[in-house]
Amino acid sequence: MRVVIARFPFDLTKSGVLESMKGIKPEPVDGESVIIGRRHYPVKQVGQVITRQDRRDFSAAEVVRAMTLLGFTCRSLPQAAPAPTTAPGLTAFQRASAMLGEPAPVSASV
């Protein structure tokens, strides 16, 4: 299938991508990812391997679009639920802790 990544056309096949990624160790995923085989690869890593271009030359969206067209599953990291910072009865310290994503310490009643 012909796809355009970074203004360059590429003729990619699912089997060709599988072959290109064989033996490549996945980097840690911190954004969008592509599932190839049983592994989750960052989309920028996949784009770099299959196009042989620098990661700065293309966007993650271009690779996600191409991989989706080829039948691969693409995922993005789920957004964390915002901490309840306006709950009644919270002290200023507890609200600040909730905004930072850390549990507020429980004070013991004496």
Disulfide bonds with the S-S distance in Angstrom:
none
